[in-house]
């Protein structure tokens, strides 16, 4: 399976969500609402909830879900160390069969955390 860039993934996800909602009945609408409500700030902070979603997605081996949660973890300010520990839990729970998905999770994280061209140029200036 080829890995989508983050921009491609987000465009496709947005377009397909629009398609789903165009046809959505009450059950689908309520499920999408429940999903959104689940990740709101509560007794657990949003970054923790995203890490939980990431671990569950890794164990279930859902690449789209993994990529979504890695992106959300980044947006929520999860550190690399926190992400690594969470993915380690997912690996232990899921076993070696999750390794290909673990690789793609780290590739997404690398894409998200890589310095932009302007940042790289700025770092090289005297």
C-alpha positions in Angstrom: 0.0 0.0 0.0 1.4 3.4 -0.9 1.6 6.0 1.8 -0.3 9.2 1.2 1.2 12.5 2.0 -0.5 14.3 4.8 -2.0 16.9 2.5 -3.4 14.2 0.2 -4.8 12.2 3.2 -6.5 15.3 4.6 -8.0 16.3 1.3 -9.3 12.8 0.6 -10.7 12.5 4.2 -12.5 15.8 3.9 -14.0 15.0 0.5 -15.1 11.6 1.6 -16.6 12.9 4.8 -18.6 15.3 2.8 -19.9 12.5 0.6 -20.8 10.4 3.7 -22.7 13.3 5.2 -24.5 14.0 2.0 -26.1 10.5 2.3 -26.0 10.2 6.1 -29.2 9.1 7.9 -29.7 9.8 11.6 -27.7 6.8 12.7 -24.6 7.9 10.7 -25.0 11.5 11.8 -25.2 10.5 15.5 -22.2 8.2 15.2 -20.1 11.0 13.7 -21.3 13.3 16.4 -20.4 10.8 19.1 -17.0 10.4 17.7 -16.4 14.2 17.7 -17.7 14.5 21.3 -15.5 11.6 22.5 -12.3 13.6 21.8 -13.4 16.8 23.5 -11.6 18.0 26.6 -12.9 16.2 29.7 -11.5 14.3 32.6 -8.8 13.3 30.2 -7.1 16.0 28.2 -7.5 15.9 24.4 -3.8 14.9 23.8 -4.3 11.9 26.0 -7.5 10.9 24.2 -5.7 11.2 20.8 -2.9 9.0 22.1 -5.5 6.4 23.2 -7.1 6.6 19.8 -3.7 6.1 18.2 -2.9 3.0 20.3 -6.4 1.5 19.5 -5.9 2.2 15.8 -2.5 0.7 15.8 -3.8 -2.5 17.4 -6.7 -2.6 15.0 -4.3 -2.0 12.1 -6.2 0.8 10.5 -3.8 2.9 8.6 -6.2 5.8 7.9 -7.1 5.9 11.6 -3.4 5.8 12.6 -2.5 8.6 10.2 -5.5 10.7 11.5 -4.5 10.3 15.1 -0.8 10.9 14.5 -1.8 14.2 12.8 -4.2 15.1 15.7 -1.5 14.2 18.3 0.8 16.6 16.5 -1.9 19.3 16.5 -2.5 18.8 20.2 1.1 19.3 21.0 2.1 15.7 21.9 5.8 15.3 22.1 7.9 12.8 20.2 8.7 11.0 23.5 5.0 10.7 24.4 4.2 9.4 20.9 7.0 6.9 21.0 5.8 5.5 24.4 2.2 5.3 23.2 3.2 3.5 20.1 5.3 1.1 22.2 2.2 0.2 24.2 0.4 -0.4 20.9 3.2 -2.7 19.7 3.2 -4.7 22.9 -0.5 -5.1 22.9 -0.8 -5.7 19.1 2.4 -7.8 18.6 4.7 -7.9 15.6 1.8 -7.8 13.2 1.5 -4.1 13.8 5.1 -3.3 12.8 4.2 -2.2 9.2 1.6 0.2 10.7 4.1 1.4 13.3 6.5 2.2 10.4 3.9 4.3 8.7 3.0 6.1 11.9 6.6 7.1 12.4 6.8 8.2 8.7 3.8 10.4 9.2 5.3 11.9 12.4 8.6 12.5 10.6 6.7 14.4 7.9 4.9 16.5 10.5 8.0 17.3 12.5 10.5 17.9 9.7 11.6 21.5 9.5 10.1 23.5 6.6 12.5 24.8 3.9 12.4 28.3 5.4 13.2 26.9 8.9 16.0 24.9 7.5 17.4 28.0 5.6 17.1 30.1 8.8 19.0 27.5 10.8 21.8 27.6 8.3 22.2 31.4 8.3 25.1 32.7 10.3 
